[in-house]
């Protein structure tokens, strides 16, 4: 994927093509942060374009807050 100039407006067929590339890589396991870094765009831009393209976003990883499960 070619690095885009930061802040460049992306519309029409170019945006659709970028969305398809990002979606394919995201569904292949890459994180939004990694995609943002490799494309030269912000996290928010990548998140938005994935959402617009109908991608099912993964939940955040790591520990979750809540009550500890008691062992039996």
Secondary structure, DSSP 8 states (H G I E B T S, - for coil): -----TT----HHHHHHHHHHHHHHHHTT--HHHHHHHHT--HHHHHHHHHHTT-------S---S------
